[in-house]
Amino acid sequence: MNPLQVGVLVFVFIGGIGLSVKNNIQENIVNDLPTKTINETQVKNESIKRIKNEWNTDTVIMFGNHNFEVETAETIFQKTKGLSNRKTFPKNHAMLFTFLEPGKNGFWMKDMYVSIDIVWLDEHKKVIHVEEKVAPDTFPQVFGNDKDSKYVLEFDEGTAEKIGIKIGSKFDF
């Protein structure tokens, strides 16, 4: 063998090792990635579970002499789903969205079946904006305002008017 043939052979051999190592590294990286992903079916199943368990409330909020059992939405998944796919909205219940920092928090009616009232609160739990009787057919419109909110509450439609929720009102929780 002449030096050129040896060089080609060494290059092919080392290249083959490199390719093998590269494939093993890629395989290990892929194998180390989380294999559980959330697909549309899992999201629907989670929604169905929540509907069946209906209103897993974990706190109570007060507005004047009115008490509401509240389901909290704190994780990204909970905030994204909100009340989507729920067929009913019990009286004296609410969903509370809590944000780490005040910001412009918009809401839409994706996959909603019931109309709701949406109330934005600042970091002092004071009402800064109210949208009443927001209907499911308003999707994809986004509701919100130009003020920063730390909390957002969703109530059964008509609740804000019925109990007098308006800008400047204060909630206790």
Secondary structure, 3 states (H helix, E strand, C coil): CCHHHHHHHHHHHHHHHHHHHHHHHHHHHHHHCCCCCCCHHHHHHHHHHHHHCCCCCCEEEEECCEEEEEEEECCHHHHHHCCCCCCCCCCCEEEEEEEEEEECCCECCCCCCCCEEEEEECCCCEEEEEEEEECHHHCCCCECCCCCEEEEEEEECCHHHHHCCCCCCECEC
